[in-house]
């Protein structure tokens, strides 16, 4: 069972950017994320670049991990077969 989500109001990211990172955290590719959100792939690429710059990190992975540690996005739940 996941822990309750904390207040995300201190996040420097928009709700859209957090949703994009949440989908990437689930393992979706950029193309799959774009399809899920019904937006062009370029929008996702731009959002990721903006997130990386805003957070001062070097990669998508670092952005996802930082956001999960700060409770800006929820860690995905996986069941191990």
Residue pairs with C-beta under 8 A, 6 or more apart in sequence:
2 74
2 75
2 77
5 71
5 74
6 71
7 71
8 18
8 71
8 72
10 70
11 18
11 67
11 70
11 72
12 54
12 55
13 21
13 51
13 54
13 55
13 67
13 72
16 47
17 47
17 50
17 51
18 67
18 72
18 73
19 37
20 33
20 37
20 44
20 47
20 48
20 51
21 51
21 60
21 63
21 64
21 67
21 72
21 73
22 73
22 74
22 76
23 32
23 33
23 36
23 37
24 30
24 33
24 48
24 60
24 64
25 64
25 68
25 73
25 75
25 76
26 76
27 76
28 36
30 41
30 44
30 45
30 48
31 41
33 44
34 40
34 41
34 43
34 44
37 43
37 44
48 60
48 63
51 63
52 58
52 59
52 60
52 62
52 63
55 62
55 63
55 66
55 67
57 63
57 66
64 73
67 73
68 74
68 75
